[in-house]
Amino acid sequence: MSIEWVNRAIDGLRVWGNEKGVEVDVDEVRLLCDYASDYLEVHELGDFRPGTFEELLLEIYPRKVIAPPETAPETVAAARTLIEFLVETGEIATKAAARMRATLDRIGPEMPAALADTSKFGMAKSIFSAIGADSLELGDPLPVQGATAEVVRDTATLDEECDCPGCAPLPPVRLAPAAEIAAAVREVPLLRDAHTVAAWLADQNRTTTVRKALRVKDARLITQELGVARPALAWRLALELGLADLAGTTVVKEPGFRPLHARAQEDVLDLWVGTVEFLGEEGREVTGETLVDDAIYSLHDLLYRLQEPVPFDQVGDYLREVGDGGLVEDLPAALAALSYAGTVRLTPGGLTLTEHGQWGLREMYDELGLDAPVAADLAAGDAGSLISGLLHDWSPDDVTERDVDRWLSARSPAGAAAELLAAVAGAPAQVRGVAVTIVDRLGHAAEPSVRDRLADPELRPHAIHWLSSRGLDAPPLTEAEMLWFTVDMLALALPAAEADPERFAENMGASGPPPEVIEDLWRVEHPDLVAVLELLGQTLPDDMAAKAARKAAFKARSRGIR
């Protein structure tokens, strides 16, 4: 999905173009940046590489963008403009720019053939090419996962009357197997350092202060000799977990002390729950930033509820809000220090819980008597359960993708296709769309089950597309079937459009169906027709296309369609 860096880049490009007198194809450059962000892990302008452009123009564009081969020079020209912008603004070096230009010189002549190669077309592109539309970008491999809530919302918005974390229901969470959690916990730097500090102090017969604090000289030696970054924090955790005890002020190890890597799984998990509870207690100096330390519990609770990365700037906004307007002096350093504790990790997209962090929080909530539900394993159910879970589960996309892969691996391609398509016969478009998207992953071995659905009016267009895209015998789509399929595909985007109307409008402006197609949609017998037309009428930036959608919606309602 588009992220803030793309918007900033486009704003900068416009200013640069005006200053230099350079004509900039802003829409085309935005597509380049959007697709680089979505598919090639480009998180800022400086991440562009020569290979980025080769992947974009020869693989991503042919798969995602419906454009005639003769438009390839326009895209290549936009890429060249982007390169000039990158080098003149200091985002890339001169030598890197030269390599990028050489790449475009080489691949530019290949792009028209790539755009015309039907084997590269995705589902939406194939069908809209057939009916003459310019392009349609429907989003994620599993469209239902695109319709998520706002990334950050204050805990208070989860319950209007109370903003304490325990008042709003906790969402179901997906948990990794206990063995995987234990393996990850064994690698947590803070917990490993707690074992290291406890063993060293005991073996050296060291003493603490009367307040049980680590002596300054010992802290210095522990850092110098053992490489422990936060010796005082590690010692406090060791004492809290019982890894060490005090005989007066002399440090002694727990009976039967073992290094973290040598402990049994159950012991490791118990220590981890204790670590998570330790971090959430008031007065802990974990990061060196008082505002962050005071908000550790609520920040973890926020991440647990959202189950997706929170952008760093929004983390800062949240901390200011819960901290009554206070500022974190060095947020990156504070969050890096928090990641040392093992409960969170920093991603290019923001801050998120680790899998073991989520597991530990759920255990802590459970011990507090809160209802902390565990989401069902989608791979363990039938097709209906899988589809329902994908529609309603808040789990991150990579987790649900693994579920789908595991579900498919337990079945033959033909069996999986038959089960999925049977489960959505007569279902709404969003439900049907999940099933056909999964079936689209399957190879030729699924042909018999897909071909069986040619007799189903609602699944027939999907089956025809599946067969024809693989070079298998398939009947041609009638004009009526093409129009019905257009509505059905747009209906899949309704939840995502409601969640992010601006992004939907942006996609439709760049790649939506043209007015001549929209004008004919009013004749389609589809339960979502009016909703689709009204959405297009409200969001399409092209006045002619929006007017055509509103006119078609009026005609559809006049026919008695609601």
N, C-alpha and C positions, 0 to 999 in steps of 0.2 A: 504494500500500500504506500501511497505518497507520504513522505514525512517532511518535517519542517525544513530540512536542509535543501530540498528541492525547491521549495518556495523561495528561500533566500537566494539560491543560485539563479533562479529566473529573474528575480528582482535585480540582482547584480548584473545579469546579462543585459537587461533592458537599459540600465544606466550606462554600461560600457558601450553598447551599440550606439546610443545617442551621442555619447562623447566622441566616439571614433567615426561617426557617420557610416556605420556598418549596418546593412539591412539584416535583421535577425529574424529567422523563422522560429518564433518563440514556442509555438505549439509543438513543432517537430522536436526542438531541443528538450522541451518538457517531457515528451514521450521517451526520448533517449534516457533522460535522467530517471524517470519513473521506472522504466523497465530495468535499468542498471541497478536501481535500489531494490526492486522486487525480486529479481532473479539472480543477480550477480554479486551480491553483497558489497555494493558500492554505497558507502555510508557518508561520504563527503566528496567534494569535487576532486581532491587530491588522490582519491582512490582509483580514478580512471587509469587504465593501462592500455597498451596497444591491443592486447588480447580481449579487452572489454569490448572494443568496437567490433572486432571480428565476431565475437559471440552474439552481440546485439544484432548486427546487420544480416548475418547469415543463418542464425538459429532462432533468436527470440522474435524478431520482426516477422519472418515468414510464418511463425507459429501463431502469433498473437494479433497481428495487424492485417486487416483486409485492405490491400492496396494493389493497384495494377502494377505490373513490372515496370512500366514507363515512369513511375514516380520514384524509382530508386535513386536517380541523381539528386532529387530534392532532399532525400534523407541523408545521402552522403555529403551534400553541401552543408546541411545543418550540422553534421558531425564535424566538418572542417571548421565551421564557425565556432563550435564549442571548443575545439582544440586551441584556436587562436585566443579565445577568452581565457582558457586555462593557463596558457603560457604567459600571456600579458599581465595576468593578475597574480602571477607567482605561485599558482597551485601546482604546476608541474615544471620540470626543468626543460631547457631548450632541447637537450638530447632526447628526452622522453617525447617531446612534441614531434621531433623529426621522425622517431620510430612510429608514432601514431599516424603521421601523414603517409609514411611509406606503407603502413598497413592498409589505409584507405585506398591508396593507389592500386594496391594488389587486389583488394576484395571488392572495390567498387564495381568493376565489370561483372563480378559474379553475383551481385545482389539481385538483378532482374530475374535471373534463372531461379534463385532461391525463393523469391516471392511467388513465382509461378509453379513451384514444386508442390503439388497437392499432398505428397506424403508428409510434408511438414505441417500441414494445416491442423489446428486444433478443432474441436467439435463445433464451437460457435462460428469459427471462421469458415469452415467448410460449408455449412448450411447457408450462411449469409452471402457467401460468394455465389452460391447457386441462384439466389433470388436477387442478386444485383446490388445488395447494400454495400456501403463502403467499408464498414468495419463494426465490430462489437466486441468489447472487452468485458467479460463477465466476472473476472476476478480470480479468486483462489481456486485450486484444484477441487476443493470441497466448498461450493459456494456458501453453504449454510454457516461456515465458520467465519465468514466475513462480517456477519451481522452481530458484532459484539457491542457491549456498552461503552460509554466514554472511558478513556484510559484511566483517568484519575477522578475520583470524587471523594469528598470528605466523608469520613465514617459517619458523620451525622446525617448525610443524605440517605443512608441505608435505613434510617429510622427517624422519622420526623420529630419524635418526642424525646429521644435520648441519643446522645452521641457516644456513649461508652461502648467499647467493642463487644461486650457480651450481650447487648440487647438485640441486635439484628441477627437473624438466622445466618449461620455459616453455610456457605455453598458446599455441595459435595465436591470432593477432591479425588483425583486419581493418584494412587500410591504405587511407587515402584516396589518390586519384591524386597523382602527384608534382607536377603543376602546382598542385593545391590546397594541398599541403604547402608548396611554395615561396612561394605567395602569402601564406599565414599566417605563415611565417617572416619575410617582409619587414616584417611589422607587429609583431614581437617588440620590446618597448621596450628591453630590455637590449642586444640586438644592434644596434639602430639607434643607441642611445647610444654603443656602442663605436665605430661609424663616425664619429659626430659628434665624440667626444673625440679620436680619432686625427687627424682632419682639422684640428681646431682647434689642437691642440698643435703639429702640424707646420707649419701655416700661420703660427703665431705664433712659430716658432723657440724653443719652450719646451724646458726641460731637466727631467730627473727627478733624484731623489736617486741617490746611488751604488748604492742597493739597487733601483733602477729603479722606485721608488714615485713617485706623483704628489705634487707639492709642495702644501702646504696652501693657499697663496694661489691656485694654479691651480685646485685643487678648488673653492674658494669662487667664483672667477670663472666656472667652467664651470656651476656650479649657478645662479648669478645671471643670467648672460648667455644661457645655452643651455637652461636648464630641465632639466638632467640631474640626476635624483634621487640616483643612486649613482655619482658620478664615479670613485671609486677602483676600484670593481668593474668599471665599464665600461672603464677603462684597462687593468686586468689582463687582461680578455678580449681587448681589441684587441691587446695585446702577444702573448698566447697564440695568437691566430688569425693573426698575421702581418699585421694591418692596418697596423701601424706597426713601426718598428725603431728602434734607437738607434745613433747615431754618437757614441760616448763616452756622454754623457748627453743629447745633443740628439735630439729626436724627429724622425724622418723617416717619411713615408708609404711604404707598399708601392709598388713600381713599378706603374704603371697603376691606381692606386687609383681606385675608383668607389664612389659611394654605394650603399647596400644596394638601394634600389629600382631601380637601373640595372644591377645584376649579372645575369648569365645564370642560368637555373634550376639548372644543375649546380653552379655556383659557390655559389649560395645554399644548396643542400642540403649541400655540403661544409662550409661555414661553420657550418651548424646542427649537424651531427654533432660538430664540434669544440667547439661551445658546450655541448652535452649532456655531452660527456666532461669539459670544464672544470668544470662544475658538480658532477660526481661525484667530483672529486679531493679528497683529504684537505686540510684546512687552509684551505679557501675560506671567506671571510666573506661569505656571500650574504645572509643574513636579519637579521644582528645578534643572533641567538639561538644561542649555541654548541651547545645540545642539538639544535636543528633542523639547523644547518650540519653537525654531525658525522653526522647520520642521513640526509642528502639522498639518498645512493645507495640505502640500504635502503628509504627511504620511496618513492622512485620505483619501485623494484623491486616493492614491495607493490602500488602502484597498477597497475602493468603486469600483475601476475598476477591481480588481482581484476577489472579491466576494468569497474568501476562506482564511483560516488562513495562515499567513505568518510566517514561523519558526523564532524564536527569533534571532538566529544568523544571518539570512538574514535581519531582521529588523536592526540589528546593522550595517551590511554592507551597507544597504541603507542609514542610517543616516550618516555614514562616508562619503559616496559619495556625498550626498547633502550638507554635512557640510565641504566640502573641506578637507577631511582627518582627521577631529577632532574625538576624542574619547569620548564616553559617559562613565563617571566614574562608574556609577551603573545603568546599563540598566534595570535589573529587578525592581529596586525601582522606576525608572522613569516611566516604563510602568504600574506598579501598581498604581502610582499616577495619571496617565492618565486615568486608568480604573475608578478611583473615580469620574471622570467627566461624566461617563456614556456612552460615545460614543463608547468605545472599551471594549473588554473583553479578558482576557488571558485564553487560552485553552491549554490542553496538547500538541496540535499541533502547537501552536504559537499565534499570535495576529490577531484578527479579529474584524470587526465592530459588535456592537449589532444591533438588528433589529431596535431599535429606533434611533441608531446612523445613520444607513443607511437612514432611513426615514428623519431624520433631515437634512442630507447632501443633499438629493435629493431636499428637499424644498428650501434649501439655493441656490443650483444650479439653480433651477427654478426662484427664485427671482432675480438672477444675469443675467437672460435672456439666460442661456445655455439650450441646448436641452438635457433634462434628461428623457429619455423614461422609461415608466413603462412596464414591461413584462406582457403579458396576463396571466390570471388565467388559467392554464392548465386544471384544474378540470371542468371548465365551458364549454369547447368545446367538439367536437365529438372525435372519436377515432383517426382520422387523425390529428387533431390539437394537441391532447395529445402526439402522437408519434413524430410529428414534433418538438414540444416544448422540449421534452426530448432529442432529438438529437441535438438541436441547442441552448438550453437555458444554460446560464452559472451559473444558480443558484446552491447553495450547494446541495449535495445529500439529506440531511435531508428535505430540502424544497420540492424537486421534489418527494421524497417518500411520503410526506404528500399529494401532489397533486394527485398522483396515488391512494392513499387510499381513498381520497374524491371522485375521479372519479368512482372508483369501488363501493363505498357505495351508489351511486345514481342509480345503475343498479343491476339487478339480475345477478348471476354468468353466467347463460346461455346467457343472453342478452349482457353482457360485452364481453364474449368470441366471440360471433357471430360478434359483431361490430368490435372488434380488428382484428380478422382474416380476415374479409372481407376487411378491410381497407388496408391490406398489400398483398393481392393477386397479384402476379406478381411483387412485390416490390423488391428492392435490399436487400442484406443479412442484412445490418445494420438496415434497417427499419423493416424487418421481425423479426429480433432478438429482438427488443424492444417489439414487440407485443407478441411474444411467451413467453418472460420472464415474462411479466405481467400475461398472461394466466396461467403460471405455478403456480401462487399464488392461483388459484381458486380451489375449491373442487369439489366433485363428481357432484354437481348440474350443472356444466358446461358441463357434458359429451355429451349431444346431439349436442351442437354447435361444440365441438371439433371433434366428430365422423363425422360430416358433411364434415369435411375437409380432410377426407381420400381419396377423389377423386381428390384433388389438389396435383399434383406431388411435388411441392415445400414445401407445408405444411404437406404433408402426414407423413414424418419421424418425424416431431415434434408432430403430433397428435398421432402417434403410441407410441412415448415415453411417452407422457402425460397419455395415457390410461394405458399402461403397468406398469408405475411407481405407479399407484393407484390401481393395482390389477384388472383392468377392462379388459374385452375381447378385444384383439387387434391382428391384423395380425402380423406375424413376419416380421422383416425388411429383405429385400433381401440384398445380399452383395453389389449390386450397390447402394441401398438406404443408406446403412451404410457409404459407401465411400463418397457419395454426402453429407450426413449429416456432415461428418468429415470436408469437405471443407467449408460447410456453417457455421459451428461453428467457424472454424479458421478465416473465413472472418469477423466475428463479432469483432475479435481482431485487425483488421487492423488499425483502428484509434488510439487505445491505443498503438499499436506497433510503429506507426509513432511518437507519442508523447513521448514515453519512450522506445526506442529500447533495452536499457540495461536491463530494468525490464522484457520486453517480452522475451529476450534471456535467462534470468535467469529462468523464468517460463518454457520455452520450454526445457531447459536443465534438469530441474528437473522432468518435467511431459509431455513432448511433445509426439506425436505419434511416434512409432518406425519405423526404416527404411523399414521393410517389408510392413507396411501400406502405407508409403509415396510413395514407388515404384509403387503402384497400382493406385495412385490418378490421374495420367495423363489421364486415361480413362474417368474421370468424366466430365459430361456435366454441367458445372457451370460457370457463367460469371466471377467469381472472381478466377477461378482456377489458372491461371498463376500468378496473383498477390500474391496469397497465397503461391504457390510453390517458387516463387522468394524470398519472405520474409523468408520462412523457410531456403532456401539455403543460405541466407545472415546472419541469426541469430542463427541457431542451433549450439551449441558448439560441439556436437558430429560430428566428421568428416564424419562418415559413413552416418548418417542421413542427414547431409547437402549435401553431394554428391548425395544421393538418390533424394533429393528435386530438385537439379539443373538438374539432369538427367531427372526427371519427367517433369520439366518445359520445357526442350528442346523437349521432345516427344510431349507435349501438343501444343507447338508452331508449331511443324511439322504437326500437324493435322489441323492447321489453326486457333487454338484458340488464342485469344489475351487478 
